[in-house]
Amino acid sequence: MKTRMTELVGVKYPIMLSGMNWLTTPKLAAAVSNAGGLGILAGSHYDAEGIKKAIKEIRELTDKPFGINLTLGVGARALVPVVVEEKVPVLNYALGRPPEIQPLIQAVHAYGGKVIGTIALLRHALRSEQLGADMLVITGYEAASHSGNVGALVLVPTISSAVKVPCIGAGGYTDGKGLVAALALGAEGIAMGTRLAATKEAEVPQSIKDTWLKVTEEDTVIDPAFDGINCRVMRNKKADEMLKKRSIGIVDTYSAAMFMKRELKLSYGDLIRNMRALRRQEIGLGSARRNTASVMRFTVGSRLFRKATIDGDAEEGLLMMGQGAGRIKDIPSVAEVIERTVREAEQIMGTLKVKIGA
């Protein structure tokens, strides 16, 4: 199945693994690449040495194209030099600003790499294309990650018809039906997050995989309350508590700051400077500048995301998941997910040709 996406990044199938912190490990990214898709490693929670090791591990597991996802708005810009030094085939950025995106794109292009920008608004798509992005991931309202307020049915055709670069649909895609729909809407492929995380190769606690098998498409909620940006998570005890509370207590504020210091290996001085930088950062999904409250909410959210994803606590942690989780009914291998998605899509397209007399 060839599209402009597959030809641009050199993969067999137009399916990309969404970069999800703590979920898309080197093992999962390599499995997706080996199965013919584009494996993406979420890199923002690594330090420089850690991401070097992760890139090395991926290369030991696959000789196929892969990429690194960096959320520039949360300090991951410091990892860009490592990605460039390692000549990672694909860099997927999110939440960046033009002054940092343009040199990033130029540096990756200099060694022959490709750059994919993740966006959720038309104006950001146009700007990313102008800055030189080779492809765009269009994040619909259905997605687990940070999105705007427009669903794929409107957002994908709106953006794909306004830009010349290939586009990838993200948010709610779990099977061949979704792939065909995305192609019909003007995309050149799809990004799968929750569906590919619910696989045998994913290094996710069994309790979380079991949770994905039980939830329905109605068991999520999206709100900035969770990490300061519009974010979709599973509706549980912790999510309801945060929606009701709408404020960050002193204990959460302190623990969030210490979590940020520990995870990023910051001195106290660096912690303060980092938070000031985040406060000034203009986020990529809206025009408002982030204030101190939203920065602290982001660090609180990060700690709770890890509690669910790493510790397997689906009640006291926050579990990012898209509305497509309601369509997950099994835990197959990555290869099985990709192969049956492509097979189903081809069957549907063949049936449609017969119906319209093509």
C-alpha positions in Angstrom: 0.0 0.0 0.0 1.8 3.1 -1.3 1.1 6.7 -0.4 3.2 9.8 -0.3 3.8 9.0 3.4 5.3 5.6 2.7 7.5 6.9 -0.1 8.7 9.9 1.9 9.9 7.9 4.9 10.6 4.6 3.2 8.1 2.3 5.0 5.9 -0.4 3.6 2.6 0.7 5.1 1.0 4.1 5.8 0.9 3.5 9.6 2.8 5.4 12.2 3.2 4.8 15.9 2.3 7.9 17.9 5.0 9.1 20.3 3.7 8.5 23.8 5.9 9.2 26.8 6.7 6.0 28.8 4.6 3.9 26.4 6.5 4.0 23.1 9.7 2.3 24.2 12.6 1.2 21.9 11.1 -2.3 21.8 7.7 -1.1 20.7 9.1 1.4 18.2 11.3 -1.2 16.6 8.4 -3.7 16.4 6.3 -1.2 14.5 9.2 -0.5 12.1 9.8 -4.2 11.6 6.1 -4.8 10.8 6.3 -2.2 8.0 5.1 0.9 9.8 7.0 3.9 11.1 8.1 3.3 14.7 8.3 6.5 16.8 10.1 6.7 20.1 8.7 9.3 22.6 11.9 11.1 23.6 10.9 13.9 25.9 11.2 12.0 29.2 14.8 11.0 28.5 18.0 13.0 29.2 20.8 13.2 26.6 22.5 10.0 27.6 19.3 8.1 28.0 18.0 9.0 24.5 21.4 8.0 23.0 21.0 4.5 24.6 17.4 4.3 23.4 18.4 5.1 19.8 21.2 2.5 20.0 18.7 -0.1 21.2 16.3 0.6 18.4 19.1 0.2 15.8 20.0 -3.1 17.4 16.4 -4.3 17.0 15.6 -3.0 13.5 17.3 -1.8 10.3 14.1 -0.1 9.1 13.3 3.6 9.3 12.2 5.0 12.7 11.8 8.4 14.3 12.0 10.3 17.6 9.1 12.4 18.9 10.2 15.5 20.9 7.7 17.8 22.7 9.7 21.1 22.4 7.5 23.1 24.7 8.5 21.1 27.8 12.3 21.4 27.6 12.9 18.6 25.0 14.7 21.1 22.7 17.9 20.2 24.6 17.7 16.7 23.0 17.6 18.0 19.4 21.5 18.0 19.1 21.5 14.4 20.1 18.9 13.5 17.4 21.0 15.4 14.9 24.3 13.8 16.0 22.8 10.3 15.8 21.2 11.2 12.4 17.8 9.8 13.3 15.9 9.2 10.1 12.7 11.0 11.2 12.2 13.8 13.8 8.6 14.4 14.9 8.2 17.6 16.9 5.2 19.0 18.8 4.4 22.2 20.7 7.3 24.2 19.3 7.8 27.8 18.3 9.0 29.0 14.9 12.4 30.4 16.1 13.3 26.9 17.4 11.5 24.8 14.7 13.2 26.3 11.7 16.9 25.6 12.7 15.8 22.2 13.9 14.3 21.4 10.4 17.4 22.8 8.7 19.7 20.6 10.9 17.8 17.4 10.2 17.6 18.2 6.5 21.3 18.7 6.4 22.0 15.0 7.0 19.1 13.8 4.8 16.5 13.2 7.6 12.8 14.0 7.4 10.8 16.2 9.8 7.1 15.6 10.8 5.3 18.4 12.6 2.4 17.5 14.9 -0.4 20.1 14.8 -4.0 20.5 15.7 -4.9 23.8 14.0 -4.9 25.0 10.4 -2.8 28.0 11.1 -0.1 25.9 12.7 -0.2 23.5 9.8 0.4 26.4 7.4 3.2 27.7 9.5 4.9 24.3 9.9 4.8 23.8 6.1 6.2 27.3 5.6 9.1 26.5 8.0 10.0 23.4 6.0 8.3 20.4 7.6 8.2 17.4 5.3 4.9 16.0 6.6 2.2 16.8 9.2 0.4 14.8 11.8 -3.1 16.2 12.2 -4.3 15.6 15.7 -8.1 15.3 15.9 -10.3 15.9 18.9 -10.6 12.1 19.3 -6.9 11.7 20.2 -5.4 10.8 23.6 -2.8 13.5 23.3 -3.1 17.3 23.2 -5.6 18.4 20.6 -7.8 21.3 19.6 -11.6 21.1 19.6 -12.2 19.8 16.0 -12.8 16.2 15.1 -11.0 14.3 12.2 -14.1 14.4 9.9 -13.6 18.2 9.6 -10.0 18.8 10.6 -8.3 16.3 8.2 -9.8 17.5 5.0 -9.5 21.2 6.1 -5.8 20.9 6.6 -4.9 18.3 3.9 -6.5 20.5 1.3 -4.7 23.6 2.4 -1.2 22.3 2.4 1.0 20.6 -0.2 2.9 18.3 2.1 1.6 14.8 3.0 -0.6 14.5 6.1 -1.2 11.8 8.7 -4.4 11.5 10.6 -4.2 11.0 14.4 -6.9 10.3 16.9 -9.3 7.4 17.1 -7.6 5.2 14.4 -7.6 1.5 15.4 -8.3 -0.5 12.2 -8.7 -0.7 8.5 -12.0 1.2 8.6 -10.1 4.2 10.1 -7.3 3.9 7.6 -9.7 4.0 4.6 -11.6 6.9 6.2 -8.4 8.9 6.7 -7.3 8.3 3.1 -10.8 9.4 1.9 -10.5 12.6 3.9 -7.2 13.5 2.3 -4.6 12.0 4.6 -1.7 9.8 3.4 -1.7 7.6 6.4 -2.6 7.2 10.1 -1.0 7.4 13.4 -2.0 4.8 16.0 -1.4 5.4 19.7 -3.5 3.4 22.1 -4.2 0.6 19.7 -0.4 -0.1 19.2 0.2 0.3 22.9 -2.3 -2.4 23.6 -0.1 -5.1 22.0 2.2 -7.9 23.2 5.4 -6.0 22.5 4.3 -2.9 24.5 6.1 -2.8 27.9 2.9 -1.7 29.7 1.6 -3.1 33.0 -0.9 -5.9 32.4 -3.4 -3.9 34.6 -3.3 -1.1 32.0 -3.8 -3.5 29.0 -6.7 -5.1 30.9 -8.2 -1.7 31.4 -8.1 -1.0 27.6 -10.0 -4.2 27.0 -12.8 -3.0 29.3 -13.3 0.6 28.5 -15.8 2.0 26.0 -15.6 5.0 23.6 -17.5 7.1 26.3 -14.9 6.5 29.1 -12.6 9.4 28.3 -12.7 13.1 29.2 -10.7 16.0 27.6 -9.8 19.1 29.6 -6.8 21.4 30.3 -7.2 20.5 34.0 -5.0 17.5 33.7 -1.7 19.1 32.5 -2.5 22.7 31.5 -3.3 21.9 27.8 -6.4 20.2 26.3 -5.6 16.6 27.1 -7.8 13.4 26.9 -7.5 10.8 29.6 -9.6 7.9 30.9 -12.3 9.1 33.2 -11.5 7.7 36.7 -11.3 8.7 40.3 -8.3 11.0 39.9 -9.6 12.6 36.7 -13.0 13.4 38.4 -11.2 14.8 41.4 -9.0 17.1 39.3 -12.0 18.3 37.2 -13.9 19.1 40.4 -11.0 20.7 42.3 -9.8 23.0 39.5 -6.9 24.1 41.6 -3.4 22.9 42.6 -2.7 22.5 46.3 0.6 23.3 47.9 1.5 19.7 48.4 0.9 18.9 44.7 2.8 22.1 43.7 5.9 21.0 45.8 5.8 17.4 44.6 5.4 18.5 41.0 8.4 20.7 41.2 10.5 18.0 42.8 9.3 15.5 40.2 10.4 17.9 37.4 13.8 18.4 39.1 14.4 14.7 39.5 13.2 13.6 36.0 15.2 16.3 34.2 18.1 16.0 36.6 18.0 19.8 37.3 19.7 21.8 40.0 17.4 24.1 42.0 18.6 27.0 39.9 18.0 25.2 36.7 14.5 24.2 37.9 13.6 27.8 38.4 15.0 28.8 35.0 13.2 25.9 33.3 9.9 26.9 34.9 10.4 30.5 33.8 11.1 29.3 30.3 8.0 27.2 30.3 6.0 30.2 31.5 7.2 32.2 28.6 6.7 29.4 26.1 3.9 30.0 23.7 2.3 26.6 23.3 1.6 25.1 19.9 -2.1 24.5 20.4 -3.3 27.9 21.3 -2.4 31.6 21.3 -2.4 32.1 25.1 0.9 32.0 26.9 1.4 29.5 29.6 1.3 30.9 33.1 2.8 29.5 36.3 -0.4 27.6 37.2 -0.4 25.8 33.8 3.3 24.9 34.2 2.7 23.4 37.6 -0.4 21.6 36.2 1.8 20.1 33.5 4.3 18.7 36.0 1.5 17.4 38.3 0.0 15.7 35.2 3.3 14.3 34.2 3.7 12.6 37.6 0.2 11.2 37.4 0.7 10.0 33.8 3.7 8.0 35.0 1.8 6.6 37.9 -0.7 5.0 35.5 1.7 4.1 32.7 4.7 2.8 34.7 3.1 1.8 38.0 -0.1 0.5 36.5 -2.4 2.4 38.8 -5.5 3.1 36.6 -7.4 4.8 39.4 -5.0 7.1 41.2 -3.0 7.9 38.1 -4.0 9.6 34.8 -4.2 7.3 31.8 -4.0 9.1 28.5 -6.1 7.3 25.9 -8.1 8.2 22.9 -11.7 7.5 22.1 -10.6 4.7 19.9 -9.8 2.7 23.0 -13.4 1.6 23.0 -12.7 -0.4 19.8 -9.9 -2.4 21.3 -11.0 -6.0 22.0 -7.7 -7.9 22.1 -4.0 -7.8 22.8 -2.4 -9.1 19.6 1.2 -8.6 18.3 2.2 -5.4 16.6 2.5 -7.3 13.3 -1.0 -8.6 13.6 -2.5 -5.2 14.2 -0.7 -3.7 11.2 -1.3 -6.6 8.9 -5.0 -6.9 9.6 -5.4 -3.1 9.4 -3.9 -3.0 5.9 -5.8 -6.2 4.9 -9.1 -4.8 6.1 -8.5 -1.5 4.4 -7.7 -3.1 1.1 -10.8 -5.3 1.3 -13.0 -2.2 2.0 -11.5 -0.3 -0.9 -12.0 -3.3 -3.2 -15.7 -3.5 -2.1 -16.2 0.2 -2.6 -14.9 -0.1 -6.2 -17.4 -2.9 -6.9 -20.2 -0.9 -5.4 -19.5 2.2 -7.4 -18.9 0.2 -10.6 -15.2 1.1 -10.9 
